[in-house]
């Protein structure tokens, strides 16, 4: 959070609690809450995506990212931004 304050460029960082690593419901509820409260607001959701060294490793990674994208892709006023992270061999 300190690094975000320094490098975030004035953009608010929101950290949501997610019991049992279940981030999907927490995030969807938060997005709906903001969209309902502020009808002229657009939301950008940044999704980290692991790019494994081997194609078959995709089975182990990015399942959350896929579910998140599927849930948010067709929502009005929501922008999805993928940030790839390349795993080395």
Buried (B, 14 or more C-beta within 10 A) or exposed (E): EEEEEEEEEEEEEEEEEEEEEEBBEEBBEBBEEBBEEEEEEEBEBEBEBBEBEEEEEEEEBBEBBEEBBEBBEEBEEBEBEEEEEEEEE
